[in-house]
Amino acid sequence: MIDVQLIRVKSKNGLLSNSFEDSEEVIFDMAKKGYTFKGYLPIVIGSYGNILEYDLVFEKQN
């Protein structure tokens, strides 16, 4: 059986760019729990095409 987890990450908007500082912490934390990072899904996209929120996708074999 495969366990899939989605974790929502929101950007910290700067004047000229977005920052996703929490992503690295989430990825390392999930790796410690035995999950593998599989990718991401954009959830909220701003008016200029910048990603404001996305889901990190993790998978774990049971």
PyMOL commands that set and color helices and strands:
alter all, ss='L'
color gray80, all
select helices_A, chain A and resi 22-32
alter helices_A, ss='H'
color red, helices_A
select strands_A, chain A and resi 2-10+12-13+18-19+36-45+51-61
alter strands_A, ss='S'
color yellow, strands_A
deselect
rebuild
show_as cartoon
